[in-house]
């Protein structure tokens, strides 16, 4: 799915980057996104509160579209 999304973005001259976010602790998602060329650019501190009251950060990643 990511490969297709990237291909679509690369073929659209108006798209300069793809953005996404993931919750702290989701190491599988982070590994996948980094493998697909995304990098962390910012964090929203304490963006999520889990059922047990634990606060988690949200990390924002981008992948610049190369032409």
trRosetta pair geometry for C-beta under 8 A, 3 or more apart (Angstrom, degrees):
i j d omega theta_ij theta_ji phi_ij phi_ji
1 4 5.9 -58 -153 36 31 109
1 5 6.4 33 151 -20 66 107
2 5 5.4 -53 -146 37 35 114
2 6 6.2 35 156 -19 68 105
2 32 7.6 170 -25 159 155 103
2 36 4.8 -59 151 -125 147 151
3 6 5.8 -54 -149 36 29 111
3 7 6.4 32 152 -21 63 107
3 36 7.7 -128 -66 -130 60 108
4 7 5.5 -52 -147 35 32 114
4 8 6.5 35 154 -20 65 103
5 8 5.8 -54 -151 34 30 111
5 9 6.4 28 152 -17 64 108
5 18 6.7 93 142 -125 113 152
6 9 5.6 -55 -147 38 32 112
6 10 6.2 33 154 -22 66 107
6 18 7.0 -89 -97 -13 68 152
6 36 7.1 -157 -51 -178 137 106
6 37 7.6 84 -115 43 143 131
6 63 7.1 -55 -108 118 105 146
6 65 7.8 174 -157 -112 72 87
7 10 5.8 -54 -146 35 29 111
7 11 6.6 18 157 -12 62 110
8 11 6.0 -68 -153 41 29 105
8 12 6.5 18 154 -16 66 112
9 12 5.9 -66 -147 37 32 106
9 15 4.5 -113 -154 116 80 148
9 18 5.6 -74 -88 -58 165 110
9 65 5.1 -132 139 -99 108 132
10 15 8.0 -73 -53 80 21 118
10 65 5.6 -172 -91 -161 60 105
10 66 7.4 -12 -118 65 105 56
10 67 6.8 159 -158 -93 79 72
12 15 4.4 58 88 5 111 110
13 67 7.9 46 -118 -98 68 153
15 18 7.4 27 175 -64 120 74
15 65 5.6 81 116 -16 89 161
16 64 7.0 -29 157 -148 71 74
16 65 5.8 -149 -166 37 24 107
17 62 4.9 3 173 -172 130 113
17 63 6.4 160 -160 77 77 43
17 64 5.0 -40 -101 -106 97 49
17 65 6.0 -147 -83 -7 36 84
18 38 7.6 -82 89 -94 100 103
18 62 6.8 149 77 -157 48 60
18 63 4.7 -6 54 54 99 98
18 65 7.0 95 -19 -56 85 96
19 60 6.7 -9 -168 -173 102 97
19 61 7.1 157 -153 84 54 49
19 62 5.1 -24 -98 -100 72 80
20 33 6.6 -141 76 -123 133 133
20 38 6.7 -43 43 -129 111 155
20 60 7.6 165 89 -152 35 55
20 61 5.5 -17 65 61 81 95
20 62 8.0 158 22 -87 64 37
21 44 7.7 4 -145 13 137 119
21 58 5.0 18 178 172 122 109
21 59 6.5 161 -153 80 69 43
21 60 5.1 -31 -96 -98 89 62
21 61 7.1 162 -93 15 35 75
22 26 5.1 -121 172 70 111 130
22 29 4.6 177 -135 115 143 134
22 30 6.0 -163 89 -68 153 74
22 33 6.8 -145 -22 -14 140 150
22 58 7.1 163 81 -156 25 68
22 59 5.7 -18 61 58 77 93
22 61 7.1 12 7 -3 101 118
23 26 5.2 84 67 -11 76 120
23 47 7.7 -137 -115 78 81 111
23 48 5.6 -16 -126 16 120 154
23 56 5.2 42 -175 129 99 137
23 57 7.6 147 -158 86 54 44
23 58 5.8 -40 -99 -102 57 70
23 59 7.9 155 -111 15 8 79
24 56 4.3 -161 50 -169 103 92
24 57 4.3 73 -40 52 128 79
24 58 7.3 -101 -21 -72 80 26
24 59 6.7 108 -71 -23 70 101
25 56 6.2 -73 5 -132 116 130
26 29 4.2 7 138 25 114 119
26 30 6.3 135 98 -21 73 89
27 30 5.5 -54 -144 38 36 114
27 31 6.2 38 157 -22 68 105
28 31 5.9 -54 -148 35 29 111
28 32 6.5 29 154 -18 63 106
29 32 5.8 -58 -152 36 32 111
29 33 6.2 27 155 -16 68 109
30 33 5.9 -58 -146 39 29 108
30 34 6.2 26 158 -16 66 108
30 59 7.4 35 -102 66 109 145
31 34 5.9 -56 -144 39 27 108
31 35 6.2 33 154 -23 62 108
32 35 5.6 -57 -151 34 29 114
32 36 6.5 18 154 -12 65 109
33 36 5.7 -62 -149 42 32 107
33 38 4.1 -46 167 51 93 135
33 61 5.4 82 157 93 140 168
34 37 7.8 106 -175 -28 31 8
34 38 6.1 -87 -83 66 36 77
34 39 7.2 71 -118 -91 77 53
36 63 6.7 -57 121 -85 90 152
37 63 4.8 81 104 -136 95 116
38 61 4.0 56 164 153 119 126
38 62 6.4 165 -147 84 81 18
38 63 4.5 -69 -88 -57 67 97
39 61 6.1 163 77 -151 22 88
39 62 6.6 -28 57 60 73 67
39 63 7.5 122 8 -87 70 57
40 43 7.4 15 -177 -59 117 86
40 59 5.1 -45 -127 -179 113 118
40 60 7.1 104 -152 74 64 47
40 61 5.4 -51 -88 -93 47 81
41 60 5.7 -58 61 100 87 94
41 61 6.6 131 5 -125 84 30
41 62 5.3 16 -15 7 137 107
42 59 7.6 164 91 -156 42 54
42 60 4.6 2 62 48 86 118
43 57 5.0 -3 -174 178 114 128
43 58 6.8 153 -160 79 61 48
43 59 5.3 -28 -103 -103 82 64
43 60 7.0 -157 -80 11 30 81
44 47 3.9 63 109 -68 111 127
44 57 6.5 156 77 -164 52 71
44 58 4.3 0 52 56 107 101
44 59 8.0 -146 22 -68 71 23
44 60 7.1 79 -18 -32 92 103
45 57 5.5 -32 -118 -110 42 99
46 49 7.6 24 -178 -67 83 79
46 55 4.2 -14 -131 178 86 133
46 56 7.5 109 -126 59 36 23
46 57 6.7 -16 -35 -84 30 62
47 56 6.9 -54 57 94 76 67
47 57 6.1 69 11 -154 98 35
47 58 3.8 -42 55 -4 156 108
48 55 7.0 144 81 -158 51 53
48 56 4.5 -20 67 60 104 98
48 57 7.9 -58 25 26 88 4
48 58 6.4 104 -18 -55 102 96
49 53 6.5 -23 -173 -146 101 34
49 54 7.3 153 -156 78 55 39
49 55 5.6 -28 -99 -97 69 67
49 56 7.8 178 -84 18 22 76
50 53 6.9 -32 72 38 75 19
50 54 4.5 1 38 58 120 91
50 55 7.7 -145 7 -73 81 19
50 56 6.5 70 -36 -14 101 113
